[in-house]
Amino acid sequence: MSRWAALPAELDPRVRQLVVRLRRLKDHSGLSLRQLAARTGYSQKSWERYLGGRSLPPREAVEALARAVDEEPTRLLALHEVAAEAWRNGRREAAAGEPEREPLVAPESLSAEATGPRSPGRSLRVALVAGAVALVLALSTAVLLAVRLSGGDPAQPASPLVATGGQSSPAVSESMPPSASASPSVPAYTCRPERVDGQWYAGLSRTRDAILANGHAGPEVAEAQCLLRRAGFSPGAVDGIFGPVTERAVRQVQRRAGLVVDGIIGPHTWKALRG
């Protein structure tokens, strides 16, 4: 298995999911980066950027990799769609946080030297446009942060991946009465570990390949927390919320099982938990 460099700490968890999945598929195929480049039509340097988290691979590159390793592309493309949205949002937030740049005014200052004093009306229009753009970006950032803090973004495409297998999280079920949805209490999960056909199950989910990372929530997370506790690693409270304590326990299991230590639960980590 390749020894990958650590992904950038600031990388969005949804982009991290995609990169980790692509890395694992490449490792399991036994292909080198040069062979992968030959099979996909994307250069070796491009794959180094994609698999290093420095650049988001295009949709076509993800499809090409899936074909090269004989993998069904549907799930990969779903992960790519979520990662692409997160990547765009991150670029918008980064742009909103940057100070106003002088190059917007520099061309006018150069022309002013050649043609005379700059028109006050034009300067005012430039200032108004720049201010409107900055205001829109700031409002967008504020809305995104508010929705994330509230824990429920109905337009977020990652929701189906957080509650995989078509199961709805008790915390966001639309069938709950208004009083229940407004309650700050965390849904209670009960661990009922049992061994079936050589596999451990806690009675909350039977998934073996759901991708879970810090920030996710739902019965799949609670299932993983129960299995972590059974394996002797404390994930904190079994509340169905993937937080820092649960991530630390996942890393400990991955280290013991000889897996890639990234704190993200995927098919191989599920196998270690259920085995």
Disulfide bonds with the S-S distance in Angstrom:
Cys191-Cys226 1.90
